[in-house]
């Protein structure tokens, strides 16, 4: 059984991106819960290594921003690199600009695992 520190929540509206993230993380031994939207799912924050969130989710659901700020949860924010930054509203987060390669994402996840 995997420890809670191996659990990751992925929230991304793009089905292909969500599947790619899930696959890459599961291959590395992480347990992934994937959602297409914060507002449509019953996302439970906590007891995870981190949350990987597409910035489109935070732009479309202000409730998500509030919950992330209050949770203190580690967040990897996937950005398009062109939209105005919303990172300052969330506190300390890691950011990764799309498109990115799997090694970049896994490097950030591993750094969080080491720090945990």
The first five atom37 places (N, CA, C, CB, O) and aatype in JSON, in Angstrom:
{
  "aatype": [20, 20, 20, 20, 20, 20, 20, 20, 20, 20, 20, 20, 20, 20, 20, 20, 20, 20, 20, 20, 20, 20, 20, 20, 20, 20, 20, 20, 20, 20, 20, 20, 20, 20, 20, 20, 20, 20, 20, 20, 20, 20, 20, 20, 20, 20, 20, 20, 20, 20, 20, 20, 20, 20, 20, 20, 20, 20, 20, 20, 20, 20, 20, 20, 20, 20, 20, 20, 20, 20, 20, 20, 20, 20, 20, 20, 20, 20, 20, 20, 20, 20, 20, 20, 20, 20, 20, 20, 20, 20, 20, 20, 20, 20, 20, 20, 20, 20, 20, 20, 20, 20, 20, 20, 20, 20, 20, 20, 20, 20, 20, 20, 20, 20, 20, 20],
  "atom_mask": [
    [1, 1, 1, 1, 1],
    [1, 1, 1, 1, 1],
    [1, 1, 1, 1, 1],
    [1, 1, 1, 1, 1],
    [1, 1, 1, 1, 1],
    [1, 1, 1, 1, 1],
    [1, 1, 1, 1, 1],
    [1, 1, 1, 1, 1],
    [1, 1, 1, 1, 1],
    [1, 1, 1, 1, 1],
    [1, 1, 1, 1, 1],
    [1, 1, 1, 1, 1],
    [1, 1, 1, 1, 1],
    [1, 1, 1, 1, 1],
    [1, 1, 1, 1, 1],
    [1, 1, 1, 1, 1],
    [1, 1, 1, 1, 1],
    [1, 1, 1, 1, 1],
    [1, 1, 1, 1, 1],
    [1, 1, 1, 1, 1],
    [1, 1, 1, 1, 1],
    [1, 1, 1, 1, 1],
    [1, 1, 1, 1, 1],
    [1, 1, 1, 1, 1],
    [1, 1, 1, 1, 1],
    [1, 1, 1, 1, 1],
    [1, 1, 1, 1, 1],
    [1, 1, 1, 1, 1],
    [1, 1, 1, 1, 1],
    [1, 1, 1, 1, 1],
    [1, 1, 1, 1, 1],
    [1, 1, 1, 1, 1],
    [1, 1, 1, 1, 1],
    [1, 1, 1, 1, 1],
    [1, 1, 1, 1, 1],
    [1, 1, 1, 1, 1],
    [1, 1, 1, 1, 1],
    [1, 1, 1, 1, 1],
    [1, 1, 1, 1, 1],
    [1, 1, 1, 1, 1],
    [1, 1, 1, 1, 1],
    [1, 1, 1, 1, 1],
    [1, 1, 1, 1, 1],
    [1, 1, 1, 1, 1],
    [1, 1, 1, 1, 1],
    [1, 1, 1, 1, 1],
    [1, 1, 1, 1, 1],
    [1, 1, 1, 1, 1],
    [1, 1, 1, 1, 1],
    [1, 1, 1, 1, 1],
    [1, 1, 1, 1, 1],
    [1, 1, 1, 1, 1],
    [1, 1, 1, 1, 1],
    [1, 1, 1, 1, 1],
    [1, 1, 1, 1, 1],
    [1, 1, 1, 1, 1],
    [1, 1, 1, 1, 1],
    [1, 1, 1, 1, 1],
    [1, 1, 1, 1, 1],
    [1, 1, 1, 1, 1],
    [1, 1, 1, 1, 1],
    [1, 1, 1, 1, 1],
    [1, 1, 1, 1, 1],
    [1, 1, 1, 1, 1],
    [1, 1, 1, 1, 1],
    [1, 1, 1, 1, 1],
    [1, 1, 1, 1, 1],
    [1, 1, 1, 1, 1],
    [1, 1, 1, 1, 1],
    [1, 1, 1, 1, 1],
    [1, 1, 1, 1, 1],
    [1, 1, 1, 1, 1],
    [1, 1, 1, 1, 1],
    [1, 1, 1, 1, 1],
    [1, 1, 1, 1, 1],
    [1, 1, 1, 1, 1],
    [1, 1, 1, 1, 1],
    [1, 1, 1, 1, 1],
    [1, 1, 1, 1, 1],
    [1, 1, 1, 1, 1],
    [1, 1, 1, 1, 1],
    [1, 1, 1, 1, 1],
    [1, 1, 1, 1, 1],
    [1, 1, 1, 1, 1],
    [1, 1, 1, 1, 1],
    [1, 1, 1, 1, 1],
    [1, 1, 1, 1, 1],
    [1, 1, 1, 1, 1],
    [1, 1, 1, 1, 1],
    [1, 1, 1, 1, 1],
    [1, 1, 1, 1, 1],
    [1, 1, 1, 1, 1],
    [1, 1, 1, 1, 1],
    [1, 1, 1, 1, 1],
    [1, 1, 1, 1, 1],
    [1, 1, 1, 1, 1],
    [1, 1, 1, 1, 1],
    [1, 1, 1, 1, 1],
    [1, 1, 1, 1, 1],
    [1, 1, 1, 1, 1],
    [1, 1, 1, 1, 1],
    [1, 1, 1, 1, 1],
    [1, 1, 1, 1, 1],
    [1, 1, 1, 1, 1],
    [1, 1, 1, 1, 1],
    [1, 1, 1, 1, 1],
    [1, 1, 1, 1, 1],
    [1, 1, 1, 1, 1],
    [1, 1, 1, 1, 1],
    [1, 1, 1, 1, 1],
    [1, 1, 1, 1, 1],
    [1, 1, 1, 1, 1],
    [1, 1, 1, 1, 1],
    [1, 1, 1, 1, 1],
    [1, 1, 1, 1, 1],
    [1, 1, 1, 1, 1]
  ],
  "atom_positions": [
    [[0.84, -1.19, 0.0], [0.0, 0.0, 0.0], [0.88, 1.25, 0.0], [-0.95, 0.0, 1.22], [1.86, 1.32, 0.74]],
    [[0.53, 2.23, -0.83], [1.31, 3.44, -0.94], [0.99, 4.38, 0.2], [1.07, 4.13, -2.28], [-0.16, 4.46, 0.65]],
    [[2.0, 5.09, 0.67], [1.76, 6.07, 1.73], [1.06, 7.28, 1.13], [3.09, 6.48, 2.42], [1.05, 7.48, -0.08]],
    [[0.48, 8.09, 2.01], [-0.21, 9.31, 1.56], [0.73, 10.23, 0.81], [-0.83, 10.05, 2.76], [0.29, 10.99, -0.05]],
    [[2.03, 10.17, 1.12], [2.97, 11.05, 0.45], [3.19, 10.66, -1.01], [4.31, 11.05, 1.18], [3.91, 11.34, -1.73]],
    [[2.58, 9.58, -1.45], [2.66, 9.16, -2.85], [1.38, 9.51, -3.61], [2.93, 7.66, -2.94], [1.26, 9.18, -4.79]],
    [[0.43, 10.18, -2.96], [-0.84, 10.56, -3.58], [-0.72, 11.94, -4.2], [-1.99, 10.53, -2.56], [-0.17, 12.86, -3.59]],
    [[-1.24, 12.08, -5.41], [-1.22, 13.35, -6.12], [-2.59, 13.59, -6.73], [-0.11, 13.37, -7.21], [-3.2, 12.68, -7.29]],
    [[-3.07, 14.82, -6.61], [-4.33, 15.22, -7.25], [-3.97, 16.04, -8.48], [-5.25, 16.04, -6.26], [-3.18, 16.98, -8.41]],
    [[-4.56, 15.67, -9.61], [-4.37, 16.39, -10.87], [-5.72, 16.98, -11.26], [-3.81, 15.44, -12.0], [-6.73, 16.29, -11.28]],
    [[-5.73, 18.28, -11.57], [-6.95, 18.93, -12.04], [-6.61, 19.69, -13.32], [-7.54, 19.89, -10.95], [-5.9, 20.7, -13.3]],
    [[-7.15, 19.19, -14.44], [-6.9, 19.81, -15.74], [-8.11, 19.57, -16.64], [-5.6, 19.25, -16.4], [-8.56, 18.44, -16.77]],
    [[-8.63, 20.63, -17.27], [-9.81, 20.46, -18.11], [-9.54, 19.67, -19.4], [-10.37, 21.8, -18.47], [-10.45, 19.02, -19.92]],
    [[-8.32, 19.73, -19.91], [-7.99, 19.03, -21.15], [-7.8, 17.54, -20.88], [-6.71, 19.64, -21.78], [-6.92, 17.14, -20.12]],
    [[-8.63, 16.72, -21.52], [-8.62, 15.27, -21.28], [-7.25, 14.66, -21.61], [-9.7, 14.6, -22.12], [-6.74, 13.84, -20.84]],
    [[-6.67, 15.05, -22.74], [-5.37, 14.5, -23.13], [-4.27, 14.84, -22.13], [-4.99, 15.02, -24.5], [-3.46, 13.98, -21.78]],
    [[-4.25, 16.08, -21.67], [-3.26, 16.5, -20.68], [-3.45, 15.71, -19.39], [-3.37, 18.02, -20.41], [-2.48, 15.23, -18.8]],
    [[-4.69, 15.58, -18.95], [-5.0, 14.84, -17.72], [-4.53, 13.39, -17.83], [-6.52, 14.89, -17.42], [-3.93, 12.86, -16.89]],
    [[-4.79, 12.76, -18.96], [-4.36, 11.38, -19.15], [-2.84, 11.26, -19.17], [-4.94, 10.83, -20.45], [-2.27, 10.34, -18.58]],
    [[-2.18, 12.19, -19.85], [-0.71, 12.16, -19.92], [-0.08, 12.32, -18.55], [-0.2, 13.25, -20.86], [0.85, 11.6, -18.19]],
    [[-0.6, 13.28, -17.77], [-0.08, 13.5, -16.42], [-0.31, 12.27, -15.56], [-0.75, 14.73, -15.78], [0.6, 11.83, -14.85]],
    [[-1.5, 11.72, -15.63], [-1.82, 10.53, -14.83], [-0.89, 9.38, -15.17], [-3.28, 10.12, -15.04], [-0.34, 8.74, -14.28]],
    [[-0.72, 9.12, -16.46], [0.14, 8.03, -16.9], [1.58, 8.22, -16.42], [0.11, 7.91, -18.42], [2.18, 7.32, -15.84]],
    [[2.13, 9.42, -16.67], [3.52, 9.68, -16.29], [3.75, 9.52, -14.79], [3.93, 11.09, -16.72], [4.78, 8.99, -14.37]],
    [[2.8, 9.95, -13.99], [2.94, 9.86, -12.54], [2.74, 8.43, -12.04], [1.95, 10.79, -11.85], [3.46, 7.98, -11.15]],
    [[1.77, 7.72, -12.6], [1.53, 6.34, -12.17], [2.69, 5.43, -12.52], [0.25, 5.81, -12.8], [3.01, 4.51, -11.77]],
    [[3.33, 5.67, -13.65], [4.51, 4.89, -14.04], [5.61, 5.04, -12.99], [5.02, 5.33, -15.42], [6.39, 4.11, -12.76]],
    [[5.68, 6.21, -12.37], [6.69, 6.47, -11.33], [6.24, 6.0, -9.94], [7.01, 7.95, -11.29], [6.96, 6.21, -8.96]],
    [[5.07, 5.38, -9.85], [4.62, 4.81, -8.58], [3.71, 5.7, -7.74], [5.79, 4.46, -7.78], [3.42, 5.38, -6.59]],
    [[3.27, 6.81, -8.3], [2.36, 7.69, -7.58], [0.92, 7.25, -7.79], [2.56, 9.15, -8.03], [0.57, 6.7, -8.84]],
    [[0.09, 7.48, -6.81], [-1.35, 7.24, -6.93], [-1.98, 8.58, -7.31], [-1.97, 6.66, -5.58], [-1.78, 9.58, -6.63]],
    [[-2.74, 8.58, -8.41], [-3.27, 9.83, -8.95], [-4.8, 9.83, -8.92], [-2.77, 10.04, -10.39], [-5.46, 8.87, -9.32]],
    [[-5.34, 10.94, -8.43], [-6.77, 11.23, -8.55], [-6.86, 12.38, -9.54], [-7.44, 11.59, -7.15], [-6.3, 13.45, -9.3]],
    [[-7.57, 12.16, -10.65], [-7.62, 13.17, -11.7], [-9.04, 13.7, -11.87], [-7.12, 12.6, -13.04], [-10.02, 12.95, -11.84]],
    [[-9.14, 15.02, -12.04], [-10.42, 15.71, -12.21], [-10.32, 16.66, -13.38], [-10.82, 16.47, -10.92], [-9.24, 17.15, -13.71]],
    [[-11.47, 16.92, -14.02], [-11.48, 17.88, -15.12], [-11.76, 19.3, -14.64], [-12.5, 17.48, -16.15], [-11.48, 20.27, -15.34]],
    [[-12.32, 19.42, -13.43], [-12.67, 20.73, -12.9], [-12.71, 20.68, -11.39], [-14.03, 21.21, -13.46], [-13.05, 19.65, -10.8]],
    [[-12.37, 21.77, -10.77], [-12.51, 21.86, -9.32], [-13.99, 21.92, -8.95], [-11.76, 23.09, -8.77], [-14.44, 21.23, -8.03]],
    [[-14.72, 22.73, -9.67], [-16.13, 22.98, -9.33], [-17.03, 21.78, -9.62], [-16.63, 24.18, -10.11], [-18.05, 21.61, -8.95]],
    [[-16.67, 20.93, -10.58], [-17.51, 19.78, -10.93], [-17.18, 18.54, -10.1], [-17.36, 19.46, -12.39], [-18.01, 17.64, -9.99]],
    [[-16.0, 18.49, -9.52], [-15.6, 17.31, -8.77], [-15.66, 17.55, -7.28], [-14.19, 16.89, -9.16], [-15.89, 18.67, -6.82]],
    [[-15.48, 16.51, -6.56], [-15.41, 16.6, -5.1], [-13.95, 16.52, -4.69], [-16.25, 15.48, -4.41], [-13.52, 15.55, -4.07]],
    [[-13.2, 17.53, -5.03], [-11.77, 17.55, -4.78], [-11.52, 17.69, -3.29], [-11.08, 18.68, -5.57], [-12.01, 18.63, -2.66]],
    [[-10.77, 16.76, -2.75], [-10.42, 16.8, -1.34], [-8.96, 17.21, -1.23], [-10.67, 15.42, -0.65], [-8.07, 16.51, -1.72]],
    [[-8.72, 18.34, -0.6], [-7.37, 18.84, -0.44], [-6.8, 18.31, 0.87], [-7.33, 20.4, -0.47], [-7.48, 18.33, 1.9]],
    [[-5.59, 17.85, 0.83], [-4.93, 17.33, 2.02], [-4.56, 15.88, 1.84], [-5.82, 17.51, 3.24], [-5.08, 15.21, 0.94]],
    [[-3.7, 15.39, 2.66], [-3.24, 14.0, 2.61], [-2.66, 13.64, 1.25], [-4.38, 13.07, 2.95], [-2.76, 12.5, 0.81]],
    [[-2.06, 14.61, 0.58], [-1.42, 14.35, -0.7], [-0.03, 14.97, -0.69], [-2.26, 14.92, -1.87], [0.28, 15.87, 0.09]],
    [[0.8, 14.45, -1.58], [2.11, 15.05, -1.77], [1.94, 16.44, -2.37], [3.0, 14.16, -2.68], [2.59, 17.39, -1.93]],
    [[1.07, 16.54, -3.37], [0.84, 17.83, -4.01], [-0.4, 17.77, -4.89], [2.05, 18.25, -4.84], [-1.0, 16.71, -5.1]],
    [[-0.75, 18.93, -5.39], [-1.79, 19.05, -6.39], [-1.15, 19.65, -7.64], [-2.99, 19.91, -5.89], [-0.39, 20.61, -7.55]],
    [[-1.47, 19.07, -8.79], [-1.02, 19.62, -10.06], [-2.26, 20.21, -10.71], [-0.31, 18.53, -10.98], [-3.2, 19.49, -11.05]],
    [[-2.25, 21.53, -10.89], [-3.45, 22.24, -11.31], [-3.15, 23.09, -12.54], [-4.0, 23.11, -10.16], [-2.22, 23.89, -12.55]],
    [[-3.98, 22.91, -13.56], [-3.89, 23.76, -14.74], [-4.44, 25.13, -14.37], [-4.68, 23.13, -15.96], [-5.49, 25.22, -13.72]],
    [[-3.76, 26.2, -14.75], [-4.22, 27.53, -14.35], [-5.6, 27.89, -14.91], [-3.22, 28.57, -14.81], [-6.26, 28.78, -14.38]],
    [[-6.04, 27.2, -15.96], [-7.4, 27.41, -16.47], [-8.44, 27.08, -15.41], [-7.65, 26.56, -17.73], [-9.49, 27.72, -15.34]],
    [[-8.16, 26.1, -14.58], [-9.07, 25.69, -13.51], [-9.25, 26.83, -12.52], [-8.56, 24.43, -12.79], [-10.37, 27.12, -12.09]],
    [[-8.16, 27.47, -12.15], [-8.22, 28.55, -11.17], [-8.85, 29.81, -11.74], [-6.83, 28.86, -10.66], [-9.41, 30.61, -11.0]],
    [[-8.75, 29.98, -13.04], [-9.38, 31.14, -13.68], [-10.89, 30.95, -13.8], [-8.77, 31.38, -15.06], [-11.64, 31.92, -13.79]],
    [[-11.33, 29.7, -13.91], [-12.75, 29.44, -14.12], [-13.52, 29.17, -12.83], [-12.92, 28.28, -15.05], [-14.75, 29.18, -12.83]],
    [[-12.8, 28.93, -11.72], [-13.49, 28.59, -10.47], [-12.78, 29.31, -9.31], [-13.51, 27.04, -10.24], [-11.78, 28.81, -8.79]],
    [[-13.3, 30.45, -8.92], [-12.67, 31.22, -7.85], [-12.71, 30.46, -6.53], [-13.36, 32.58, -7.68], [-11.88, 30.71, -5.65]],
    [[-13.64, 29.55, -6.37], [-13.71, 28.71, -5.18], [-12.41, 27.92, -5.0], [-14.92, 27.76, -5.26], [-11.94, 27.71, -3.88]],
    [[-11.85, 27.47, -6.11], [-10.61, 26.69, -6.07], [-9.47, 27.51, -5.48], [-10.24, 26.2, -7.48], [-8.69, 27.0, -4.68]],
    [[-9.36, 28.76, -5.87], [-8.3, 29.63, -5.34], [-8.41, 29.74, -3.82], [-8.37, 31.03, -5.98], [-7.41, 29.63, -3.11]],
    [[-9.62, 29.97, -3.35], [-9.85, 30.12, -1.91], [-9.44, 28.86, -1.15], [-11.32, 30.45, -1.63], [-8.75, 28.94, -0.14]],
    [[-9.86, 27.71, -1.65], [-9.54, 26.45, -0.98], [-8.03, 26.16, -1.0], [-10.3, 25.3, -1.64], [-7.48, 25.68, 0.0]],
    [[-7.38, 26.44, -2.1], [-5.94, 26.2, -2.17], [-5.18, 27.11, -1.21], [-5.44, 26.42, -3.6], [-4.25, 26.67, -0.54]],
    [[-5.58, 28.39, -1.14], [-4.92, 29.32, -0.2], [-5.06, 28.82, 1.23], [-5.52, 30.74, -0.33], [-4.09, 28.86, 1.99]],
    [[-6.23, 28.35, 1.59], [-6.5, 27.92, 2.96], [-5.86, 26.58, 3.3], [-7.99, 27.85, 3.2], [-5.59, 26.3, 4.47]],
    [[-5.62, 25.75, 2.31], [-5.15, 24.39, 2.56], [-3.68, 24.31, 2.94], [-5.39, 23.56, 1.35], [-3.29, 23.42, 3.7]],
    [[-2.88, 25.21, 2.43], [-1.44, 25.11, 2.65], [-0.83, 23.97, 1.83], [-1.15, 24.9, 4.12], [0.33, 23.61, 2.03]],
    [[-1.6, 23.42, 0.92], [-1.19, 22.29, 0.08], [-0.11, 22.71, -0.91], [-2.4, 21.72, -0.68], [-0.15, 23.82, -1.45]],
    [[0.86, 21.83, -1.14], [1.86, 22.08, -2.18], [1.16, 22.01, -3.54], [3.03, 21.05, -2.1], [0.39, 21.1, -3.81]],
    [[1.46, 23.0, -4.4], [0.8, 23.1, -5.7], [1.85, 23.27, -6.8], [-0.21, 24.26, -5.73], [2.77, 24.07, -6.68]],
    [[1.66, 22.49, -7.87], [2.4, 22.73, -9.1], [1.38, 23.29, -10.08], [3.1, 21.4, -9.66], [0.44, 22.6, -10.46]],
    [[1.57, 24.54, -10.47], [0.63, 25.22, -11.35], [1.14, 25.14, -12.78], [0.44, 26.69, -10.91], [2.26, 25.57, -13.07]],
    [[0.31, 24.6, -13.66], [0.64, 24.51, -15.08], [0.11, 25.77, -15.76], [0.04, 23.22, -15.74], [-1.09, 26.01, -15.77]],
    [[1.0, 26.56, -16.32], [0.61, 27.84, -16.91], [0.82, 27.83, -18.42], [1.4, 28.99, -16.27], [1.58, 27.03, -18.95]],
    [[0.12, 28.74, -19.09], [0.31, 28.85, -20.53], [1.41, 29.85, -20.88], [-0.99, 29.27, -21.2], [1.79, 29.97, -22.04]],
    [[1.92, 30.55, -19.89], [3.0, 31.49, -20.11], [2.59, 32.8, -20.74], [4.01, 30.86, -20.95], [3.43, 33.69, -20.91]],
    [[1.31, 32.95, -21.1], [0.85, 34.17, -21.75], [-0.18, 34.92, -20.92], [0.27, 33.84, -23.11], [-0.27, 36.15, -21.0]],
    [[-0.95, 34.22, -20.12], [-2.01, 34.84, -19.33], [-1.4, 35.56, -18.13], [-3.03, 33.79, -18.86], [-0.31, 35.21, -17.69]],
    [[-2.11, 36.56, -17.6], [-1.61, 37.24, -16.4], [-1.43, 36.24, -15.26], [-2.59, 38.36, -15.98], [-2.21, 35.3, -15.1]],
    [[-0.41, 36.45, -14.48], [-0.08, 35.54, -13.39], [-1.13, 35.61, -12.28], [1.3, 35.87, -12.82], [-1.59, 36.69, -11.91]],
    [[-1.5, 34.45, -11.75], [-2.37, 34.39, -10.58], [-1.64, 33.75, -9.4], [-3.65, 33.6, -10.9], [-2.23, 33.48, -8.36]],
    [[-0.36, 33.51, -9.59], [0.43, 32.81, -8.57], [0.51, 33.58, -7.26], [1.82, 32.56, -9.09], [0.53, 32.97, -6.19]],
    [[0.56, 34.91, -7.33], [0.68, 35.7, -6.11], [-0.52, 35.51, -5.19], [0.83, 37.16, -6.46], [-0.41, 35.67, -3.97]],
    [[-1.66, 35.16, -5.76], [-2.88, 34.97, -4.97], [-2.86, 33.66, -4.2], [-4.1, 35.01, -5.87], [-3.65, 33.47, -3.28]],
    [[-1.97, 32.75, -4.56], [-2.0, 31.41, -3.99], [-0.93, 31.16, -2.93], [-1.85, 30.41, -5.07], [-0.99, 30.15, -2.23]],
    [[0.01, 32.04, -2.81], [1.09, 31.79, -1.88], [2.2, 31.02, -2.58], [0.59, 31.01, -0.64], [2.28, 31.03, -3.81]],
    [[3.06, 30.35, -1.82], [4.2, 29.67, -2.43], [3.76, 28.45, -3.25], [5.2, 29.23, -1.35], [3.17, 27.51, -2.73]],
    [[4.05, 28.51, -4.54], [3.74, 27.39, -5.42], [4.89, 27.2, -6.4], [2.4, 27.62, -6.18], [5.74, 28.08, -6.55]],
    [[4.91, 26.06, -7.05], [5.85, 25.81, -8.12], [5.09, 26.0, -9.42], [6.48, 24.37, -8.03], [3.91, 25.64, -9.51]],
    [[5.73, 26.55, -10.42], [5.07, 26.84, -11.68], [5.81, 26.12, -12.81], [5.01, 28.35, -11.94], [7.04, 26.04, -12.8]],
    [[5.04, 25.62, -13.77], [5.62, 24.94, -14.92], [4.86, 25.39, -16.16], [5.55, 23.38, -14.75], [3.65, 25.19, -16.26]],
    [[5.58, 26.0, -17.1], [4.95, 26.53, -18.32], [4.73, 25.41, -19.34], [5.81, 27.66, -18.93], [5.6, 24.58, -19.58]],
    [[3.53, 25.43, -19.93], [3.2, 24.49, -21.01], [3.72, 25.06, -22.32], [1.65, 24.21, -21.09], [3.68, 26.28, -22.5]],
    [[4.18, 24.26, -23.23], [4.37, 22.82, -23.1], [5.62, 22.5, -22.28], [4.46, 22.17, -24.48], [6.58, 23.28, -22.27]],
    [[5.59, 21.38, -21.62], [6.72, 20.94, -20.8], [6.94, 19.46, -21.08], [6.47, 21.19, -19.28], [6.09, 18.78, -21.65]],
    [[8.12, 18.98, -20.68], [8.33, 17.54, -20.85], [8.15, 16.84, -19.51], [9.75, 17.26, -21.42], [8.2, 17.46, -18.45]],
    [[7.94, 15.56, -19.58], [7.67, 14.76, -18.38], [8.78, 14.83, -17.35], [7.45, 13.35, -18.77], [8.51, 14.8, -16.15]],
    [[10.01, 14.93, -17.81], [11.14, 14.99, -16.88], [11.08, 16.25, -16.02], [12.46, 14.94, -17.64], [11.42, 16.21, -14.84]],
    [[10.65, 17.36, -16.61], [10.52, 18.61, -15.84], [9.48, 18.46, -14.74], [10.15, 19.78, -16.77], [9.71, 18.85, -13.6]],
    [[8.33, 17.89, -15.09], [7.27, 17.68, -14.11], [7.72, 16.73, -13.01], [6.01, 17.14, -14.79], [7.55, 17.02, -11.83]],
    [[8.3, 15.62, -13.4], [8.74, 14.64, -12.4], [9.83, 15.21, -11.49], [9.25, 13.37, -13.08], [9.91, 14.85, -10.31]],
    [[10.66, 16.08, -12.02], [11.68, 16.73, -11.21], [11.05, 17.57, -10.11], [12.6, 17.59, -12.08], [11.52, 17.56, -8.97]],
    [[9.99, 18.32, -10.45], [9.3, 19.12, -9.44], [8.62, 18.23, -8.4], [8.26, 20.05, -10.11], [8.68, 18.51, -7.2]],
    [[7.98, 17.16, -8.85], [7.3, 16.25, -7.93], [8.32, 15.6, -7.0], [6.52, 15.16, -8.71], [8.08, 15.49, -5.8]],
    [[9.44, 15.18, -7.54], [10.48, 14.56, -6.69], [11.02, 15.55, -5.67], [11.63, 14.02, -7.56], [11.3, 15.17, -4.53]],
    [[11.18, 16.81, -6.08], [11.68, 17.8, -5.12], [10.71, 17.98, -3.97], [11.93, 19.15, -5.82], [11.13, 18.19, -2.83]],
    [[9.41, 17.9, -4.25], [8.41, 17.98, -3.17], [8.47, 16.75, -2.28], [6.99, 18.14, -3.76], [8.3, 16.84, -1.06]],
    [[8.7, 15.59, -2.9], [8.77, 14.35, -2.12], [9.96, 14.35, -1.18], [8.84, 13.13, -3.05], [9.87, 13.88, -0.05]],
    [[11.08, 14.89, -1.64], [12.28, 14.97, -0.8], [12.05, 15.94, 0.37], [13.5, 15.42, -1.65], [12.49, 15.69, 1.49]],
    [[11.36, 17.03, 0.07], [11.11, 18.06, 1.11], [10.07, 17.6, 2.12], [10.65, 19.36, 0.46], [10.03, 18.13, 3.23]],
    [[9.23, 16.63, 1.76], [8.13, 16.18, 2.66], [8.62, 15.4, 3.85], [7.14, 15.34, 1.9], [7.81, 14.97, 4.67]]
  ]
}
